[in-house]
């Protein structure tokens, strides 16, 4: 049922509705300085994430978000726009995660997900695995900059017979 017969909202899609080469773009979400500091104080308390004055003297020249915060913002956009139903069954992991550029307060982030491979489960016929490449890009300047890239796997429900 790939192509024009699939539901228009990808949150309603089953495994069979995806096709290799599908691309989804979500966002933007703005990075808030107070949230950068709050997240870092709780989960990644390095000074260049928590202290704007000390961060100015760091290799970054100013406050930057934790990569884990960037992951969280990316995940939020994916859940709100693609994974928000019970068709998504979680993930067995990430094959590769990179933070090629820092994220600063005020950045506007967009997320793009590309479907790379579809693998029906041989042992669990009610599900399949989707391998995907995800990139998060800071689009706040004229030249967008990739700030996160990851290769992930997602488990997805197969379409029940008769639906």
N, CA and C atoms as a LAMMPS dump frame, in Angstrom:
ITEM: TIMESTEP
0
ITEM: NUMBER OF ATOMS
489
ITEM: BOX BOUNDS ff ff ff
-5.0000000000000000e+02 5.0000000000000000e+02
-5.0000000000000000e+02 5.0000000000000000e+02
-5.0000000000000000e+02 5.0000000000000000e+02
ITEM: ATOMS id mol type element x y z
1 1 1 N 0.824 -1.193 0
2 1 2 C 0 0 0
3 1 3 C 0.866 1.254 0
4 2 1 N 2.068 1.177 -0.512
5 2 2 C 2.869 2.386 -0.591
6 2 3 C 2.329 3.289 -1.673
7 3 1 N 2.73 4.525 -1.635
8 3 2 C 2.308 5.465 -2.658
9 3 3 C 1.018 6.165 -2.296
10 4 1 N 0.194 6.456 -3.302
11 4 2 C -0.972 7.308 -3.068
12 4 3 C -2.054 6.663 -2.205
13 5 1 N -2.026 5.338 -2.01
14 5 2 C -3.055 4.678 -1.203
15 5 3 C -2.781 4.749 0.294
16 6 1 N -1.594 5.133 0.683
17 6 2 C -1.289 5.168 2.118
18 6 3 C -1.948 6.389 2.762
19 7 1 N -2.231 6.292 4.074
20 7 2 C -2.849 7.435 4.761
21 7 3 C -2.01 8.701 4.605
22 8 1 N -2.652 9.845 4.565
23 8 2 C -1.922 11.1 4.36
24 8 3 C -1.077 11.483 5.574
25 9 1 N -1.493 11.111 6.764
26 9 2 C -0.748 11.431 7.979
27 9 3 C 0.175 10.26 8.314
28 10 1 N 1.499 10.451 8.251
29 10 2 C 2.407 9.334 8.512
30 10 3 C 2.3 8.761 9.923
31 11 1 N 1.665 9.484 10.839
32 11 2 C 1.457 8.923 12.18
33 11 3 C 0.478 7.758 12.145
34 12 1 N -0.256 7.627 11.03
35 12 2 C -1.213 6.535 10.865
36 12 3 C -0.649 5.381 10.042
37 13 1 N 0.614 5.462 9.677
38 13 2 C 1.2 4.458 8.798
39 13 3 C 1.603 3.194 9.541
40 14 1 N 1.461 2.092 8.85
41 14 2 C 2.021 0.806 9.272
42 14 3 C 3.324 0.596 8.5
43 15 1 N 4.056 -0.431 8.864
44 15 2 C 5.325 -0.773 8.228
45 15 3 C 5.197 -0.78 6.698
46 16 1 N 4.114 -1.375 6.186
47 16 2 C 3.932 -1.513 4.741
48 16 3 C 3.744 -0.179 4.017
49 17 1 N 3.407 0.863 4.736
50 17 2 C 3.171 2.159 4.119
51 17 3 C 4.461 2.91 3.804
52 18 1 N 5.564 2.495 4.403
53 18 2 C 6.847 3.15 4.166
54 18 3 C 7.522 2.57 2.935
55 19 1 N 8.353 3.373 2.301
56 19 2 C 9.147 2.926 1.153
57 19 3 C 10.568 3.449 1.307
58 20 1 N 11.52 2.663 0.872
59 20 2 C 12.902 3.126 0.856
60 20 3 C 12.945 4.403 0.025
61 21 1 N 13.594 5.415 0.555
62 21 2 C 13.665 6.707 -0.114
63 21 3 C 12.679 7.732 0.413
64 22 1 N 11.693 7.298 1.211
65 22 2 C 10.782 8.271 1.822
66 22 3 C 11.594 9.26 2.652
67 23 1 N 11.201 10.524 2.575
68 23 2 C 11.866 11.577 3.348
69 23 3 C 10.79 12.394 4.054
70 24 1 N 11.04 12.651 5.319
71 24 2 C 10.128 13.445 6.132
72 24 3 C 10.915 14.604 6.73
73 25 1 N 10.304 15.779 6.788
74 25 2 C 10.931 16.945 7.411
75 25 3 C 9.979 17.53 8.435
76 26 1 N 10.516 17.83 9.613
77 26 2 C 9.71 18.33 10.723
78 26 3 C 10.407 19.513 11.388
79 27 1 N 9.604 20.398 11.953
80 27 2 C 10.134 21.525 12.701
81 27 3 C 9.579 22.815 12.128
82 28 1 N 10.101 23.914 12.562
83 28 2 C 11.269 24.022 13.445
84 28 3 C 10.892 24.014 14.922
85 29 1 N 11.924 23.839 15.723
86 29 2 C 11.829 24.033 17.161
87 29 3 C 12.971 24.974 17.543
88 30 1 N 12.662 25.942 18.407
89 30 2 C 13.679 26.911 18.817
90 30 3 C 14.351 26.455 20.101
91 31 1 N 15.659 26.64 20.141
92 31 2 C 16.454 26.26 21.3
93 31 3 C 16.462 27.432 22.284
94 32 1 N 15.953 27.191 23.473
95 32 2 C 15.799 28.212 24.501
96 32 3 C 16.978 28.153 25.486
97 33 1 N 17.581 29.301 25.774
98 33 2 C 18.761 29.34 26.651
99 33 3 C 18.468 28.767 28.038
100 34 1 N 17.348 29.123 28.624
101 34 2 C 17.02 28.611 29.96
102 34 3 C 16.891 27.086 29.941
103 35 1 N 16.306 26.54 28.873
104 35 2 C 16.18 25.085 28.756
105 35 3 C 17.54 24.423 28.558
106 36 1 N 18.437 25.072 27.803
107 36 2 C 19.796 24.543 27.616
108 36 3 C 20.468 24.387 28.971
109 37 1 N 20.395 25.424 29.784
110 37 2 C 21.038 25.417 31.099
111 37 3 C 20.356 24.412 32.024
112 38 1 N 19.037 24.415 32.049
113 38 2 C 18.301 23.487 32.923
114 38 3 C 18.606 22.027 32.573
115 39 1 N 18.554 21.699 31.279
116 39 2 C 18.851 20.326 30.857
117 39 3 C 20.274 19.952 31.285
118 40 1 N 21.217 20.824 30.986
119 40 2 C 22.618 20.513 31.285
120 40 3 C 22.867 20.381 32.787
121 41 1 N 22.26 21.226 33.576
122 41 2 C 22.452 21.102 35.034
123 41 3 C 21.998 19.744 35.536
124 42 1 N 20.935 19.212 34.93
125 42 2 C 20.417 17.908 35.361
126 42 3 C 21.183 16.735 34.764
127 43 1 N 21.598 16.839 33.479
128 43 2 C 22.068 15.646 32.777
129 43 3 C 23.465 15.728 32.172
130 44 1 N 24.01 16.915 31.968
131 44 2 C 25.323 17.041 31.329
132 44 3 C 25.982 18.322 31.824
133 45 1 N 26.343 18.352 33.13
134 45 2 C 26.743 19.606 33.761
135 45 3 C 28.17 20.088 33.428
136 46 1 N 28.502 20.102 32.157
137 46 2 C 29.769 20.698 31.746
138 46 3 C 29.589 22.214 31.67
139 47 1 N 30.627 22.959 32.034
140 47 2 C 30.495 24.41 32.199
141 47 3 C 30.057 25.132 30.927
142 48 1 N 30.407 24.631 29.759
143 48 2 C 30.014 25.315 28.519
144 48 3 C 28.548 25.089 28.175
145 49 1 N 27.866 24.231 28.963
146 49 2 C 26.414 24.043 28.833
147 49 3 C 25.642 24.765 29.945
148 50 1 N 26.31 25.059 31.061
149 50 2 C 25.593 25.553 32.245
150 50 3 C 25.915 26.991 32.653
151 51 1 N 27.059 27.517 32.228
152 51 2 C 27.514 28.821 32.714
153 51 3 C 27.867 29.724 31.532
154 52 1 N 26.978 30.65 31.157
155 52 2 C 27.232 31.492 29.986
156 52 3 C 28.554 32.26 30.053
157 53 1 N 28.926 32.756 31.232
158 53 2 C 30.17 33.523 31.361
159 53 3 C 31.394 32.621 31.148
160 54 1 N 31.434 31.499 31.814
161 54 2 C 32.56 30.571 31.642
162 54 3 C 32.577 30.012 30.221
163 55 1 N 31.397 29.804 29.625
164 55 2 C 31.323 29.265 28.267
165 55 3 C 31.968 30.207 27.252
166 56 1 N 31.928 31.527 27.52
167 56 2 C 32.574 32.491 26.608
168 56 3 C 34.077 32.263 26.524
169 57 1 N 34.658 31.699 27.585
170 57 2 C 36.107 31.432 27.609
171 57 3 C 36.433 30.017 27.111
172 58 1 N 35.427 29.267 26.724
173 58 2 C 35.636 27.887 26.27
174 58 3 C 35.989 27.855 24.78
175 59 1 N 36.272 26.673 24.28
176 59 2 C 36.559 26.523 22.849
177 59 3 C 35.355 26.882 21.989
178 60 1 N 34.155 26.916 22.588
179 60 2 C 32.947 27.25 21.843
180 60 3 C 32.692 28.756 21.775
181 61 1 N 33.317 29.529 22.66
182 61 2 C 33.134 30.975 22.661
183 61 3 C 31.765 31.421 23.123
184 62 1 N 31.028 30.528 23.76
185 62 2 C 29.699 30.86 24.253
186 62 3 C 28.948 29.603 24.633
187 63 1 N 27.793 29.809 25.213
188 63 2 C 26.964 28.701 25.68
189 63 3 C 26.523 27.826 24.51
190 64 1 N 26.604 26.502 24.696
191 64 2 C 26.121 25.549 23.692
192 64 3 C 25.277 24.487 24.383
193 65 1 N 24.323 23.955 23.641
194 65 2 C 23.465 22.896 24.164
195 65 3 C 24.231 21.582 24.206
196 66 1 N 23.906 20.771 25.173
197 66 2 C 24.427 19.411 25.216
198 66 3 C 23.951 18.656 23.976
199 67 1 N 24.792 17.781 23.462
200 67 2 C 24.354 16.928 22.359
201 67 3 C 23.15 16.098 22.743
202 68 1 N 23.069 15.718 24.017
203 68 2 C 21.931 14.925 24.488
204 68 3 C 20.65 15.749 24.481
205 69 1 N 20.782 17.048 24.714
206 69 2 C 19.623 17.939 24.604
207 69 3 C 19.176 18.003 23.148
208 70 1 N 20.138 18.1 22.233
209 70 2 C 19.818 18.106 20.803
210 70 3 C 19.118 16.807 20.414
211 71 1 N 19.589 15.689 20.955
212 71 2 C 18.905 14.404 20.713
213 71 3 C 17.463 14.466 21.205
214 72 1 N 17.26 15.033 22.388
215 72 2 C 15.92 15.129 22.951
216 72 3 C 14.997 15.989 22.104
217 73 1 N 15.496 17.12 21.608
218 73 2 C 14.687 17.98 20.745
219 73 3 C 14.359 17.277 19.43
220 74 1 N 15.329 16.543 18.902
221 74 2 C 15.116 15.768 17.681
222 74 3 C 14.032 14.723 17.912
223 75 1 N 14.138 14.006 19.013
224 75 2 C 13.167 12.964 19.322
225 75 3 C 11.772 13.547 19.496
226 76 1 N 11.688 14.707 20.128
227 76 2 C 10.39 15.355 20.311
228 76 3 C 9.715 15.609 18.969
229 77 1 N 10.475 16.133 18.003
230 77 2 C 9.892 16.39 16.685
231 77 3 C 9.493 15.092 15.994
232 78 1 N 10.286 14.045 16.147
233 78 2 C 9.938 12.756 15.541
234 78 3 C 8.666 12.178 16.155
235 79 1 N 8.55 12.245 17.47
236 79 2 C 7.359 11.695 18.135
237 79 3 C 6.12 12.493 17.763
238 80 1 N 6.217 13.812 17.795
239 80 2 C 5.053 14.647 17.496
240 80 3 C 4.561 14.488 16.061
241 81 1 N 5.45 14.15 15.144
242 81 2 C 5.097 14.168 13.729
243 81 3 C 5.089 12.82 13.03
244 82 1 N 5.691 11.792 13.655
245 82 2 C 5.781 10.503 12.979
246 82 3 C 5.507 9.328 13.912
247 83 1 N 6.038 9.364 15.099
248 83 2 C 5.98 8.211 16
249 83 3 C 4.862 8.306 17.022
250 84 1 N 3.942 9.23 16.847
251 84 2 C 2.968 9.544 17.877
252 84 3 C 1.815 8.59 18.052
253 85 1 N 1.776 7.48 17.337
254 85 2 C 0.699 6.515 17.529
255 85 3 C 1.28 5.219 18.078
256 86 1 N 0.416 4.219 18.229
257 86 2 C 0.912 2.942 18.752
258 86 3 C 1.486 2.051 17.655
259 87 1 N 1.64 2.561 16.438
260 87 2 C 2.229 1.761 15.362
261 87 3 C 3.745 1.648 15.519
262 88 1 N 4.363 2.675 16.08
263 88 2 C 5.79 2.629 16.377
264 88 3 C 6.017 1.827 17.65
265 89 1 N 6.972 0.908 17.605
266 89 2 C 7.201 -0.014 18.733
267 89 3 C 8.538 0.21 19.433
268 90 1 N 9.138 1.366 19.251
269 90 2 C 10.414 1.639 19.901
270 90 3 C 11.582 1.324 18.983
271 91 1 N 12.763 1.355 19.563
272 91 2 C 13.975 1.173 18.776
273 91 3 C 14.937 0.243 19.487
274 92 1 N 15.553 -0.671 18.735
275 92 2 C 16.588 -1.503 19.342
276 92 3 C 17.937 -0.789 19.432
277 93 1 N 18.051 0.42 18.866
278 93 2 C 19.297 1.147 19.047
279 93 3 C 19.653 2.098 17.927
280 94 1 N 20.815 2.691 18.102
281 94 2 C 21.386 3.643 17.162
282 94 3 C 22.715 3.07 16.694
283 95 1 N 22.923 3.062 15.386
284 95 2 C 24.182 2.557 14.851
285 95 3 C 25.271 3.613 14.863
286 96 1 N 24.899 4.861 14.71
287 96 2 C 25.886 5.934 14.599
288 96 3 C 25.237 7.23 15.052
289 97 1 N 25.962 8.009 15.852
290 97 2 C 25.455 9.303 16.323
291 97 3 C 26.6 10.299 16.263
292 98 1 N 26.36 11.418 15.601
293 98 2 C 27.386 12.449 15.447
294 98 3 C 26.794 13.819 15.752
295 99 1 N 27.65 14.693 16.314
296 99 2 C 27.303 16.094 16.564
297 99 3 C 28.326 16.957 15.811
298 100 1 N 28.135 17.18 14.503
299 100 2 C 29.16 17.862 13.717
300 100 3 C 29.314 19.361 13.978
301 101 1 N 28.341 19.99 14.628
302 101 2 C 28.437 21.415 14.936
303 101 3 C 27.659 21.685 16.219
304 102 1 N 28.106 22.695 16.993
305 102 2 C 27.395 23.012 18.234
306 102 3 C 26.044 23.674 17.98
307 103 1 N 25.163 23.529 18.959
308 103 2 C 23.844 24.155 18.926
309 103 3 C 23.84 25.261 19.979
310 104 1 N 23.489 26.459 19.557
311 104 2 C 23.499 27.606 20.461
312 104 3 C 22.066 28.048 20.775
313 105 1 N 21.874 28.674 21.909
314 105 2 C 20.544 29.221 22.207
315 105 3 C 20.085 30.128 21.069
316 106 1 N 18.807 30.029 20.742
317 106 2 C 18.244 30.798 19.643
318 106 3 C 18.237 30.054 18.319
319 107 1 N 18.937 28.934 18.259
320 107 2 C 18.945 28.147 17.025
321 107 3 C 17.538 27.657 16.726
322 108 1 N 17.239 27.528 15.437
323 108 2 C 15.973 26.939 14.979
324 108 3 C 16.334 25.632 14.3
325 109 1 N 15.824 24.533 14.858
326 109 2 C 16.202 23.208 14.385
327 109 3 C 15.099 22.567 13.555
328 110 1 N 15.502 21.972 12.448
329 110 2 C 14.631 21.164 11.591
330 110 3 C 15.195 19.743 11.591
331 111 1 N 14.304 18.768 11.505
332 111 2 C 14.705 17.361 11.485
333 111 3 C 14.261 16.747 10.164
334 112 1 N 15.162 15.992 9.541
335 112 2 C 14.838 15.237 8.336
336 112 3 C 15.131 13.768 8.605
337 113 1 N 14.185 12.908 8.237
338 113 2 C 14.346 11.461 8.373
339 113 3 C 14.217 10.844 6.989
340 114 1 N 15.201 10.032 6.624
341 114 2 C 15.196 9.317 5.353
342 114 3 C 15.129 7.825 5.622
343 115 1 N 14.171 7.136 4.991
344 115 2 C 14.053 5.685 5.115
345 115 3 C 15.114 5.045 4.227
346 116 1 N 15.961 4.206 4.841
347 116 2 C 17.089 3.594 4.15
348 116 3 C 16.824 2.129 3.808
349 117 1 N 16.155 1.415 4.724
350 117 2 C 15.937 -0.021 4.519
351 117 3 C 14.696 -0.463 5.287
352 118 1 N 13.951 -1.399 4.72
353 118 2 C 12.785 -2 5.36
354 118 3 C 13.048 -3.494 5.492
355 119 1 N 12.953 -4.002 6.728
356 119 2 C 13.254 -5.416 6.973
357 119 3 C 12.093 -6.046 7.74
358 120 1 N 11.235 -6.832 7.048
359 120 2 C 10.174 -7.539 7.778
360 120 3 C 10.801 -8.551 8.741
361 121 1 N 10.241 -8.66 9.924
362 121 2 C 10.758 -9.619 10.902
363 121 3 C 10.418 -11.046 10.46
364 122 1 N 11.411 -11.936 10.549
365 122 2 C 11.157 -13.346 10.232
366 122 3 C 10.584 -14.083 11.44
367 123 1 N 10.94 -13.63 12.635
368 123 2 C 10.476 -14.328 13.84
369 123 3 C 9.187 -13.74 14.411
370 124 1 N 8.883 -12.497 14.098
371 124 2 C 7.683 -11.817 14.606
372 124 3 C 6.939 -11.205 13.422
373 125 1 N 6.035 -11.941 12.787
374 125 2 C 5.383 -11.451 11.568
375 125 3 C 4.493 -10.226 11.771
376 126 1 N 4.276 -9.814 13.017
377 126 2 C 3.438 -8.639 13.269
378 126 3 C 4.227 -7.331 13.217
379 127 1 N 5.532 -7.416 12.89
380 127 2 C 6.349 -6.194 12.914
381 127 3 C 7.462 -6.228 11.876
382 128 1 N 8.042 -5.079 11.667
383 128 2 C 9.19 -4.947 10.786
384 128 3 C 10.113 -3.872 11.327
385 129 1 N 11.345 -3.865 10.813
386 129 2 C 12.321 -2.865 11.249
387 129 3 C 12.588 -1.894 10.102
388 130 1 N 12.59 -0.632 10.448
389 130 2 C 12.909 0.414 9.486
390 130 3 C 14.255 1.005 9.884
391 131 1 N 15.207 0.923 8.977
392 131 2 C 16.491 1.605 9.191
393 131 3 C 16.361 2.982 8.554
394 132 1 N 16.824 3.985 9.3
395 132 2 C 16.657 5.354 8.835
396 132 3 C 17.883 6.19 9.138
397 133 1 N 18.048 7.229 8.364
398 133 2 C 19.09 8.227 8.616
399 133 3 C 18.381 9.515 9.004
400 134 1 N 18.782 10.068 10.144
401 134 2 C 18.157 11.28 10.671
402 134 3 C 19.206 12.381 10.722
403 135 1 N 18.832 13.562 10.253
404 135 2 C 19.696 14.738 10.385
405 135 3 C 18.903 15.872 10.999
406 136 1 N 19.537 16.555 11.937
407 136 2 C 18.967 17.76 12.522
408 136 3 C 19.827 18.923 12.051
409 137 1 N 19.163 19.961 11.561
410 137 2 C 19.859 21.086 10.944
411 137 3 C 19.434 22.38 11.616
412 138 1 N 20.429 23.241 11.901
413 138 2 C 20.16 24.583 12.398
414 138 3 C 19.896 25.463 11.178
415 139 1 N 18.663 25.951 11.076
416 139 2 C 18.262 26.758 9.924
417 139 3 C 18.118 28.24 10.285
418 140 1 N 18.708 28.657 11.408
419 140 2 C 18.528 30.037 11.853
420 140 3 C 19.339 31.038 11.035
421 141 1 N 20.37 30.59 10.325
422 141 2 C 21.152 31.475 9.46
423 141 3 C 20.851 31.171 8.002
424 142 1 N 21.361 32.009 7.118
425 142 2 C 21.128 31.827 5.675
426 142 3 C 21.688 30.496 5.18
427 143 1 N 22.773 30.035 5.797
428 143 2 C 23.362 28.757 5.416
429 143 3 C 23.062 27.73 6.498
430 144 1 N 22.165 26.781 6.235
431 144 2 C 21.85 25.752 7.243
432 144 3 C 23.088 24.915 7.589
433 145 1 N 23.143 24.479 8.858
434 145 2 C 24.272 23.701 9.352
435 145 3 C 23.741 22.435 10.022
436 146 1 N 24.274 21.284 9.632
437 146 2 C 23.899 20.03 10.276
438 146 3 C 24.516 19.989 11.664
439 147 1 N 23.677 19.745 12.679
440 147 2 C 24.144 19.721 14.069
441 147 3 C 24.042 18.332 14.694
442 148 1 N 23.327 17.424 14.036
443 148 2 C 23.189 16.049 14.523
444 148 3 C 22.939 15.157 13.316
445 149 1 N 23.585 14.008 13.309
446 149 2 C 23.226 12.974 12.334
447 149 3 C 23.282 11.64 13.057
448 150 1 N 22.349 10.766 12.714
449 150 2 C 22.337 9.436 13.318
450 150 3 C 21.687 8.439 12.384
451 151 1 N 22.157 7.227 12.477
452 151 2 C 21.566 6.094 11.771
453 151 3 C 20.88 5.256 12.834
454 152 1 N 19.58 5.102 12.681
455 152 2 C 18.785 4.45 13.72
456 152 3 C 17.956 3.312 13.126
457 153 1 N 17.387 2.549 14.034
458 153 2 C 16.469 1.476 13.671
459 153 3 C 15.187 1.69 14.446
460 154 1 N 14.06 1.461 13.802
461 154 2 C 12.779 1.571 14.485
462 154 3 C 11.927 0.351 14.184
463 155 1 N 11.302 -0.177 15.207
464 155 2 C 10.366 -1.281 15.017
465 155 3 C 8.988 -0.711 14.768
466 156 1 N 8.262 -1.314 13.838
467 156 2 C 6.97 -0.788 13.408
468 156 3 C 5.977 -1.921 13.253
469 157 1 N 4.726 -1.673 13.632
470 157 2 C 3.681 -2.682 13.452
471 157 3 C 3.42 -2.944 11.972
472 158 1 N 3.193 -4.215 11.631
473 158 2 C 2.736 -4.578 10.297
474 158 3 C 1.231 -4.377 10.249
475 159 1 N 0.709 -4.154 9.061
476 159 2 C -0.71 -3.939 8.877
477 159 3 C -1.453 -5.255 9.151
478 160 1 N -2.43 -5.221 10.048
479 160 2 C -3.224 -6.443 10.284
480 160 3 C -3.95 -6.86 9.008
481 161 1 N -4.114 -8.139 8.841
482 161 2 C -4.803 -8.658 7.66
483 161 3 C -6.222 -8.122 7.646
484 162 1 N -6.652 -7.654 6.502
485 162 2 C -8 -7.128 6.361
486 162 3 C -8.101 -5.634 6.545
487 163 1 N -6.974 -4.971 6.88
488 163 2 C -6.994 -3.505 7.039
489 163 3 C -6.231 -2.863 5.911
